[in-house]
Amino acid sequence: MTEVKERNRDRVARRQVDKFAERRAQLALAAAQTLAELGYARTSLRDIAQHSEFSHGVLHYYFSDKHELITFCVRQCKTECVTHYDHIVATAASADELKYGFAAAMATTLREDAPLHRLWYDLRNQSQFEEVFRPEARDIDQSLEDMIWRVVTRYAELSGNPPAVSPALAYAMFDGLFQHALIRHVGGDVTAAKDLEANVPRMLDAVFAHPA
């Protein structure tokens, strides 16, 4: 009887944890657009509440401050991006399919998710000045570097050509390319996404000693 009660308590506790996590995710999704539009420095929890259906008290219950909220939002966005790219890596049957599928995905996320990517770069820049952001920024950076390296190593397998750069250098190359395109896109350059899609395959070939 005692064991049954303990199992029931465990199930209730797990449901409560799941509901809390689900609610945090919902709040972060609602807050992300405001954060992305206004930027970290110009946004408080009260500002976010004024631009969403949730009260300041509700936001503060689930997130202790805007530092926690912004890092949660960015991690959620980047996790979804990584999952999408990993699907392309897993399903590509040829080097060209991977190359052009990866390029198309990067161009699409630039067009559709530019405010959230801008928020990520805002957070990463702030981490140079505010220590509270550094652990999260390092973790997200590492997850993105690992994702890029999975693309590179799978492309190496499909093309039969080993990469000529390190994981860190490959990430720096693609991150720089994407950030440059993002700056152009946010600035109103309608050709930025198209140019990014054309340049990603060239960049992928550039990380190999003998391009496919």
Order of alpha helices (4+ residues) and beta strands (2+ residues): alpha-alpha-alpha-alpha-alpha-alpha-alpha-alpha
